[in-house]
Amino acid sequence: MIERLIERLRAAGCVFAEDEAALLTEAAAGDAAALDELVERRVAGHPIEYLVGWAMFAGERFAIADGVFIPRHRTELLATTARELLHSGQTVLDLCCGTGALGVTATRGIPDVRLVAADIDPAAVACARRNATGAEVYEGDLFDALPDDLRGRVDVLLANVPYVPTAQIAFLPEEFRVHERRAALDGGDDGLRVLRRVAAQAPDWLAPGGHLLTEAGDAQLDAAHGVLRAAGLEPRTVTDPETETSIVVGSMSRTIYP
């Protein structure tokens, strides 16, 4: 039976058919009818993460639900960079948190960290509350969701905002374009619409010497630097040569001016 399942997945274009067959079989838990339904949905193009109920990020499984943004391997650079900047007793804000995987990975094992997360999507908030045990997870539009006592106290702000230009969404792989919520992908005309909103308010929420970390396409890096610089942050690019991935870090001055 497993051989037939593998062949069917392979015929549907699943590159890792053997692995997916094993995952779907595990998710079905011995229920033949459930397995048939899962296979039908996978062959129809549904992301494997939605079918098995979890997504892998930085070597860990995170609960996920239909439509919630699937954390990408490339985004692990945001988490590893955040860990290098983070110290015990500090505060991390995971904005546009999705499953919460980014904030959880960035703070794992670092003692006495206050992790706060927020997303506008109720399904994402539900997932983040499952994944980020002990964190404060809020539902709402960017900073509007947050408690006021967080102002001026965020040491690391992770903002994995949507950055795909609207006109380029049509060229995304079908798994993302069709099944993930548009709001998690669409960054406006130049892909930087949401980043501009985040950057404009970030100085009010960052602590002195705090950092805003965000992801952008290679062609957007210079423009993203300009957005952060206009908000009073000092930008730099961090690149992982192995994965050929780049992120942008905007840092606040440590000096508080009257």
Secondary structure, DSSP 4 states (H G I P E B T S, - for coil): -HHHHHHHHHHTT-TTHHHHHHHHHHHHTT-HHHHHHHHHHHHTT--HHHHHTEEEETTEEEE--TTSPPPPGGGHHHHHHHHHH--TT-EEEEET-TTSHHHHHHHTT-TT-EEEEEES-HHHHHHHHHHSTTSEEEESSGGGGS-GGGTT-EEEEEE----B-GGGGGGS-HHHHHHS-GGGTB--TTS-HHHHHHHHHHHHHEEEEEEEEEE--GGGHHHHHHHHHHTT-EEEEEEETTTTEEEEEEE--SPPP-
